[in-house]
């Protein structure tokens, strides 16, 4: 498991600074994509004994709303059947904890 937060002066030991920063930027970009954020939510559901079929409501908070809304919407639609989409709220915010780009809360009923 990799816990990742983009911080100033972060580097990977043993790599030249420029190479380290480039690699950390690539990892950060991947880790903050919509698809990855959604997959982590599904793992949390499974850990609670629930599944996508049990989701009744979803709240999504996005720091770059204009840029990321379409990608988030496509990811959302891809995880639920079109005839059974949970209620959803999607909000643009100025910041999230630890520099996050997307935060997703799900409410499921078993």
N, CA, C and O of each residue as an XYZ file, in Angstrom:
440
protein
N       0.848     -1.173      0.000
C       0.000      0.000      0.000
C       0.887      1.227      0.000
O       1.877      1.276      0.729
N       0.548      2.208     -0.801
C       1.288      3.451     -0.892
C       0.376      4.573     -0.429
O      -0.704      4.781     -0.983
N       0.816      5.288      0.584
C       0.098      6.480      1.030
C       0.798      7.656      0.386
O       1.999      7.854      0.569
N       0.051      8.428     -0.361
C       0.668      9.449     -1.185
C       0.003     10.793     -0.959
O      -1.221     10.908     -1.006
N       0.800     11.785     -0.719
C       0.353     13.167     -0.651
C       1.445     14.019     -1.260
O       2.611     13.865     -0.898
N       1.107     14.900     -2.160
C       2.132     15.715     -2.821
C       2.530     16.831     -1.877
O       1.713     17.694     -1.557
N       3.758     16.824     -1.433
C       4.271     17.829     -0.496
C       5.484     18.510     -1.105
O       6.199     17.931     -1.923
N       5.698     19.739     -0.693
C       6.926     20.418     -1.100
C       8.119     19.644     -0.559
O       8.046     19.055      0.519
N       9.174     19.645     -1.280
C      10.426     18.993     -0.873
C      10.307     17.483     -0.748
O      11.140     16.868     -0.082
N       9.314     16.863     -1.358
C       9.209     15.403     -1.357
C      10.143     14.856     -2.434
O      10.274     15.443     -3.508
N      10.780     13.745     -2.144
C      11.666     13.123     -3.115
C      11.791     11.637     -2.816
O      11.462     11.179     -1.722
N      12.275     10.891     -3.809
C      12.529      9.470     -3.639
C      14.027      9.282     -3.448
O      14.821      9.645     -4.315
N      14.400      8.727     -2.338
C      15.807      8.537     -2.015
C      16.473      7.656     -3.062
O      15.906      6.651     -3.493
N      17.673      8.036     -3.466
C      18.437      7.255     -4.426
C      18.259      7.698     -5.869
O      18.951      7.196     -6.754
N      17.349      8.624     -6.124
C      17.144      9.142     -7.484
C      17.577     10.598     -7.536
O      17.465     11.314     -6.541
N      18.074     11.046     -8.695
C      18.333     12.479     -8.842
C      17.033     13.251     -8.628
O      15.951     12.750     -8.934
N      17.141     14.450     -8.109
C      15.961     15.225     -7.740
C      14.974     15.391     -8.901
O      13.772     15.200     -8.717
N      15.462     15.742    -10.080
C      14.558     15.948    -11.223
C      13.810     14.662    -11.573
O      12.609     14.695    -11.841
N      14.512     13.540    -11.570
C      13.886     12.252    -11.873
C      12.880     11.864    -10.790
O      11.806     11.339    -11.085
N      13.238     12.126     -9.546
C      12.350     11.842     -8.421
C      11.057     12.648     -8.532
O       9.964     12.107     -8.368
N      11.191     13.939     -8.810
C      10.004     14.792     -8.932
C       9.122     14.360    -10.094
O       7.897     14.366     -9.980
N       9.739     13.985    -11.212
C       8.967     13.536    -12.369
C       8.183     12.263    -12.037
O       7.004     12.153    -12.374
N       8.834     11.314    -11.382
C       8.165     10.072    -11.013
C       7.046     10.316    -10.001
O       5.962      9.746    -10.131
N       7.294     11.152     -9.002
C       6.253     11.465     -8.017
C       5.072     12.176     -8.676
O       3.922     11.927     -8.314
N       5.343     13.050     -9.631
C       4.250     13.719    -10.352
C       3.410     12.716    -11.128
O       2.184     12.823    -11.137
N       4.041     11.743    -11.781
C       3.301     10.716    -12.520
C       2.448      9.869    -11.574
O       1.281      9.595    -11.859
N       3.032      9.460    -10.457
C       2.291      8.657     -9.476
C       1.115      9.465     -8.936
O       0.005      8.945     -8.823
N       1.351     10.725     -8.604
C       0.296     11.590     -8.070
C      -0.831     11.742     -9.077
O      -2.006     11.663     -8.718
N      -0.475     11.962    -10.340
C      -1.492     12.117    -11.381
C      -2.353     10.856    -11.468
O      -3.579     10.944    -11.534
N      -1.719      9.692    -11.469
C      -2.453      8.433    -11.541
C      -3.320      8.227    -10.307
O      -4.488      7.854    -10.425
N      -2.759      8.467     -9.127
C      -3.469      8.202     -7.873
C      -4.680      9.095     -7.680
O      -5.588      8.748     -6.925
N      -4.711     10.236     -8.348
C      -5.824     11.167     -8.157
C      -6.827     11.137     -9.304
O      -7.706     11.996     -9.373
N      -6.711     10.159    -10.211
C      -7.698     10.066    -11.286
C      -9.037      9.591    -10.724
O      -9.093      8.931     -9.686
N     -10.093      9.933    -11.417
C     -11.439      9.581    -10.953
C     -11.606      8.082    -10.748
O     -12.182      7.643     -9.752
N     -11.099      7.301    -11.696
C     -11.293      5.855    -11.633
C     -10.674      5.265    -10.363
O     -11.267      4.389     -9.733
N      -9.500      5.736     -9.994
C      -8.843      5.228     -8.784
C      -9.653      5.607     -7.553
O      -9.848      4.782     -6.660
N     -10.120      6.834     -7.500
C     -10.931      7.267     -6.353
C     -12.179      6.404     -6.211
O     -12.531      6.005     -5.101
N     -12.850      6.114     -7.320
C     -14.052      5.279     -7.271
C     -13.726      3.872     -6.787
O     -14.448      3.323     -5.955
N     -12.630      3.274     -7.305
C     -12.284      1.908     -6.895
C     -12.023      1.798     -5.402
O     -12.342      0.776     -4.793
N     -11.454      2.823     -4.809
C     -11.221      2.782     -3.363
C     -12.540      2.816     -2.597
O     -12.644      2.216     -1.527
N     -13.530      3.496     -3.116
C     -14.851      3.521     -2.479
C     -15.455      2.124     -2.495
O     -16.062      1.694     -1.514
N     -15.291      1.422     -3.600
C     -15.894      0.088     -3.692
C     -15.243     -0.862     -2.692
O     -15.922     -1.719     -2.125
N     -13.953     -0.726     -2.469
C     -13.275     -1.558     -1.464
C     -13.839     -1.281     -0.076
O     -14.009     -2.207      0.718
N     -14.124     -0.038      0.222
C     -14.701      0.305      1.527
C     -16.096     -0.310      1.669
O     -16.453     -0.798      2.741
N     -16.873     -0.286      0.601
C     -18.199     -0.907      0.635
C     -18.094     -2.395      0.931
O     -18.799     -2.916      1.794
N     -17.215     -3.073      0.215
C     -17.059     -4.517      0.398
C     -16.624     -4.835      1.823
O     -17.061     -5.829      2.402
N     -15.773     -4.001      2.382
C     -15.318     -4.208      3.751
C     -16.443     -4.095      4.764
O     -16.362     -4.661      5.855
N     -17.489     -3.368      4.409
C     -18.652     -3.202      5.291
C     -19.743     -4.209      4.963
O     -20.835     -4.140      5.526
N     -19.463     -5.146      4.058
C     -20.456     -6.157      3.697
C     -21.516     -5.649      2.736
O     -22.591     -6.241      2.641
N     -21.236     -4.558      2.019
C     -22.196     -3.976      1.069
C     -21.613     -4.059     -0.337
O     -20.464     -4.460     -0.523
N     -22.412     -3.678     -1.314
C     -21.964     -3.667     -2.708
C     -22.558     -2.454     -3.415
O     -23.302     -1.680     -2.813
N     -22.229     -2.294     -4.687
C     -22.782     -1.187     -5.469
C     -24.301     -1.201     -5.500
O     -24.934     -0.146     -5.544
N     -24.883     -2.383     -5.478
C     -26.347     -2.497     -5.507
C     -26.982     -1.894     -4.259
O     -28.172     -1.582     -4.262
N     -26.205     -1.728     -3.195
C     -26.727     -1.189     -1.938
C     -26.596      0.326     -1.830
O     -27.138      0.917     -0.896
N     -25.892      0.972     -2.761
C     -25.667      2.423     -2.691
C     -26.956      3.160     -3.031
O     -27.570      2.915     -4.069
N     -27.359      4.072     -2.134
C     -28.573      4.858     -2.358
C     -28.280      6.338     -2.571
O     -29.112      7.074     -3.102
N     -27.085      6.771     -2.150
C     -26.734      8.178     -2.277
C     -25.224      8.333     -2.394
O     -24.458      7.566     -1.811
N     -24.817      9.329     -3.150
C     -23.405      9.582     -3.392
C     -23.170     11.090     -3.366
O     -23.883     11.850     -4.021
N     -22.155     11.516     -2.598
C     -21.762     12.929     -2.591
C     -20.335     13.018     -3.095
O     -19.444     12.327     -2.599
N     -20.123     13.878     -4.090
C     -18.807     14.039     -4.703
C     -18.391     15.500     -4.535
O     -19.147     16.419     -4.849
N     -17.170     15.690     -4.033
C     -16.595     17.025     -3.871
C     -15.365     17.108     -4.772
O     -14.475     16.262     -4.680
N     -15.306     18.126     -5.647
C     -14.241     18.252     -6.641
C     -13.597     19.628     -6.504
O     -14.291     20.643     -6.443
N     -12.263     19.655     -6.457
C     -11.584     20.948     -6.330
C     -11.477     21.702     -7.653
O     -11.436     22.933     -7.651
N     -11.430     20.998     -8.775
C     -11.382     21.638    -10.093
C     -12.642     21.243    -10.861
O     -12.588     20.433    -11.786
N     -13.759     21.813    -10.474
C     -15.058     21.385    -10.973
C     -15.150     21.470    -12.493
O     -15.512     20.489    -13.144
N     -14.830     22.620    -13.063
C     -14.964     22.794    -14.513
C     -14.096     21.813    -15.283
O     -14.512     21.301    -16.322
N     -12.909     21.549    -14.791
C     -11.988     20.652    -15.483
C     -12.361     19.181    -15.306
O     -12.255     18.406    -16.256
N     -12.797     18.780    -14.108
C     -12.933     17.363    -13.775
C     -14.358     16.818    -13.750
O     -14.544     15.611    -13.597
N     -15.360     17.667    -13.897
C     -16.740     17.188    -13.780
C     -17.091     16.138    -14.830
O     -17.697     15.118    -14.500
N     -16.722     16.368    -16.080
C     -17.087     15.420    -17.147
C     -16.468     14.049    -16.898
O     -17.130     13.028    -17.084
N     -15.201     14.016    -16.477
C     -14.536     12.737    -16.197
C     -15.191     12.046    -15.009
O     -15.390     10.831    -15.034
N     -15.526     12.799    -13.978
C     -16.194     12.221    -12.813
C     -17.557     11.672    -13.205
O     -17.930     10.581    -12.774
N     -18.297     12.405    -14.011
C     -19.625     11.987    -14.426
C     -19.562     10.692    -15.248
O     -20.397      9.804    -15.077
N     -18.583     10.594    -16.124
C     -18.416      9.378    -16.925
C     -18.056      8.194    -16.033
O     -18.582      7.096    -16.215
N     -17.165      8.414    -15.074
C     -16.793      7.331    -14.150
C     -18.012      6.900    -13.340
O     -18.252      5.705    -13.172
N     -18.774      7.852    -12.844
C     -19.975      7.562    -12.051
C     -20.957      6.717    -12.854
O     -21.452      5.699    -12.369
N     -21.233      7.141    -14.075
C     -22.191      6.423    -14.924
C     -21.696      5.018    -15.261
O     -22.504      4.114    -15.470
N     -20.393      4.827    -15.316
C     -19.839      3.532    -15.650
C     -19.921      2.501    -14.534
O     -19.758      1.307    -14.784
N     -20.169      2.944    -13.314
C     -20.209      2.013    -12.185
C     -21.613      1.585    -11.783
O     -21.778      0.613    -11.047
N     -22.621      2.300    -12.257
C     -23.997      1.980    -11.881
C     -24.842      1.732    -13.125
O     -24.593      2.340    -14.166
N     -25.844      0.844    -13.036
C     -26.748      0.658    -14.179
C     -27.519      1.953    -14.458
O     -27.922      2.653    -13.529
N     -27.720      2.263    -15.729
C     -28.392      3.507    -16.109
C     -29.793      3.620    -15.518
O     -30.268      4.726    -15.262
N     -30.458      2.488    -15.300
C     -31.823      2.536    -14.767
C     -31.859      2.529    -13.233
O     -32.938      2.529    -12.641
N     -30.686      2.523    -12.588
C     -30.651      2.518    -11.135
C     -29.483      3.338    -10.595
O     -28.656      2.830     -9.837
N     -29.422      4.604    -10.988
C     -28.385      5.499    -10.481
C     -28.777      5.996     -9.092
O     -29.908      6.442     -8.902
N     -27.870      5.930     -8.117
C     -28.172      6.474     -6.795
C     -28.333      7.996     -6.861
O     -27.846      8.637     -7.792
N     -29.005      8.555     -5.886
C     -29.082     10.013     -5.786
C     -27.660     10.546     -5.701
O     -26.795      9.909     -5.102
N     -27.410     11.711     -6.297
C     -26.044     12.236     -6.292
C     -26.033     13.732     -6.131
O     -26.873     14.449     -6.675
N     -25.054     14.187     -5.363
C     -24.745     15.595     -5.262
C     -23.296     15.752     -5.668
O     -22.443     14.991     -5.209
N     -22.995     16.725     -6.521
C     -21.624     16.985     -6.935
C     -21.343     18.463     -6.698
O     -22.034     19.331     -7.232
N     -20.321     18.738     -5.893
C     -20.059     20.101     -5.455
C     -18.619     20.492     -5.766
O     -17.693     19.715     -5.537
N     -18.441     21.686     -6.284
C     -17.103     22.239     -6.461
C     -16.668     22.891     -5.157
O     -17.414     23.680     -4.577
N     -15.472     22.569     -4.697
C     -14.955     23.115     -3.431
C     -13.591     23.753     -3.667
O     -12.938     23.483     -4.675
N     -13.166     24.597     -2.736
C     -11.883     25.284     -2.896
C     -10.704     24.453     -2.429
O      -9.568     24.749     -2.799
N     -10.936     23.419     -1.628
C      -9.842     22.574     -1.172
C     -10.359     21.363     -0.422
O     -11.466     21.370      0.115
N      -9.534     20.318     -0.396
C      -9.853     19.091      0.340
C      -8.661     18.713      1.206
O      -7.548     19.189      0.982
N      -8.892     17.869      2.181
C      -7.837     17.445      3.092
C      -6.661     16.839      2.338
O      -6.838     16.109      1.362
N      -5.478     17.148      2.800
C      -4.223     16.592      2.262
C      -4.047     16.840      0.770
O      -3.413     16.043      0.079
N      -4.599     17.930      0.273
C      -4.405     18.287     -1.127
C      -5.178     17.447     -2.108
O      -4.860     17.438     -3.297
N      -6.206     16.728     -1.634
C      -6.998     15.874     -2.507
C      -7.694     16.658     -3.605
O      -7.988     17.843     -3.443
N      -7.952     15.998     -4.713
C      -8.682     16.611     -5.819
C     -10.143     16.213     -5.824
O     -11.001     16.975     -6.271
N     -10.430     15.003     -5.320
C     -11.789     14.476     -5.314
C     -12.035     13.782     -3.984
O     -11.171     13.065     -3.480
N     -13.211     13.997     -3.420
C     -13.638     13.244     -2.243
C     -15.025     12.697     -2.538
O     -15.888     13.403     -3.061
N     -15.228     11.434     -2.195
C     -16.497     10.770     -2.494
C     -17.038     10.130     -1.223
O     -16.340      9.357     -0.567
N     -18.278     10.450     -0.876
C     -18.979      9.801      0.236
C     -20.130      8.994     -0.346
O     -20.870      9.474     -1.205
N     -20.271      7.777      0.127
C     -21.368      6.930     -0.303
C     -22.229      6.550      0.888
O     -21.724      6.345      1.992
N     -23.514      6.459      0.659
C     -24.428      5.912      1.674
C     -25.043      4.668      1.064
O     -25.640      4.705     -0.012
N     -24.879      3.566      1.780
C     -25.418      2.299      1.286
C     -26.378      1.721      2.311
O     -26.240      1.947      3.513
N     -27.348      0.976      1.818
C     -28.343      0.331      2.667
C     -28.297     -1.155      2.372
O     -28.413     -1.580      1.223
N     -28.123     -1.947      3.435
C     -28.097     -3.390      3.242
C     -29.417     -3.991      3.629
O     -29.593     -5.206      3.536
